[in-house]
């Protein structure tokens, strides 16, 4: 099981390894670099959908700057995918809890404001 250990300004610690970027973390341990963006937009959402998660956890940064458009939220609701949106420090706790109970969760974590 993958675990997101901590987030600090500009860095994310996953399973003891430090990444200096925004990251996408999957329930099965796959980790991908995420393009810096202050929006979790439809193209990124569609890419995430290809792996059929049951939950998407969006870490909006340390100050909560990342936005999730209404159309993304609406399609997730239709597809019965839970979306959790919170500051990145709270989002990692949500993701770790979901992963621990076996959910097919993906975390999209922004590491700056």
Secondary structure by P-SEA (a helix, b strand, c coil): ccccccccccbbbccccccccccccccccbbbbbcccccccaaaaaaaacccccbbbbcccccccccccaaaaaaaaaacbbbbbccaaaaaaaaaaaaaaccbbbbbccccc
